[in-house]
Amino acid sequence: MKGYASTLFVSVFAPSEAFTICGRCAAEDHAKSLVSLAEADHIIEETTENLEELDELIKKCPQMPPLPEGLESIAVTPLSVYRTLQAYLAAFKSRRMEIIAEMESEQRLQYQIQKAVEAEDYELAAELDKQRRREE
């Protein structure tokens, strides 16, 4: 799969049983482990920050040193890591939407109120609280 990293796993106990997993598949598996909206938001925030930092690195050093012949497909470069992180971010956002869809309306509103208060957006928190009361 061009443009996406894959990871080779080798067991120390059974080195002949190595297997490769595609970066996108690993991202989807990791996303499935997210069970709460807070957890999803936290990992989305972390991944976004990592992408921004990597983006700055790529901008500072747009020309990466040439890779030794034969290592292009397995080398971990800033660009390959960036693509993998993008796949993880997409999987995390997709899982977040699934979590939201599974939540009751009151739970969603309560979470949004909590986030608004944390962000010190008291007007939004009050508006959401009014909406929550109307739905009761």
C-alpha positions, -999 to +999 in steps of 0.1 A: +000+000+000+019+031-012+020+060+011+013+041+043+038+027+067+037-009+078+053-025+108+072-057+109+068-077+142+093-103+151+090-124+183+121-131+202+107-164+212+097-174+176+118-153+152+105-173+122+070-162+129+073-126+119+043-108+105+036-074+090+006-052+098-004-022+078-003+012+095-040+019+086-050-015+101-031-008+133-048+026+135-082+011+132-074-015+158-061+011+182-092+033+176-115+003+185-099+003+220-113+038+227-144+035+249-152+071+261-157+104+244-131+120+268-106+093+259-112+099+222-109+136+225-077+133+245-060+110+219-073+132+190-057+162+207-024+144+213-023+131+177-031+165+163-003+181+184+021+154+172+011+161+136+017+198+140+052+192+155+061+169+127+047+193+102+071+220+116+100+196+113+092+187+077+089+225+069+123+231+085+140+203+066+120+197+034+149+178+018+156+147+037+189+130+032+188+102+006+181+067+019+204+039+012+192+017-017+169-010-007+157+007+025+131+030+010+102+007+017+111+001+054+128+034+064+110+054+090+110+090+077+092+121+090+069+119+060+061+082+065+054+089+102+032+119+092+011+097+069+008+071+096-003+097+121-029+110+097-043+075+094-045+072+132-061+106+135-088+097+109-095+064+127-097+082+161-121+107+147-142+080+131-143+061+164-153+094+182-183+097+159-193+061+167-191+069+204-212+100+200-238+080+181-240+055+209-245+081+236-279+093+249-287+129+241-284+139+278-250+123+281-237+142+250-251+175+263-236+169+298-202+162+282-204+193+260-214+214+291-184+200+310-160+209+281-175+244+278-169+250+315-134+237+312-128+261+283-144+289+305-171+294+278-199+299+303-223+313+278-221+282+258-224+261+289-255+279+300-271+276+265-263+238+265-278+235+300-310+252+289-312+228+260-306+198+283-334+210+306-358+214+276-351+178+266-358+164+300 
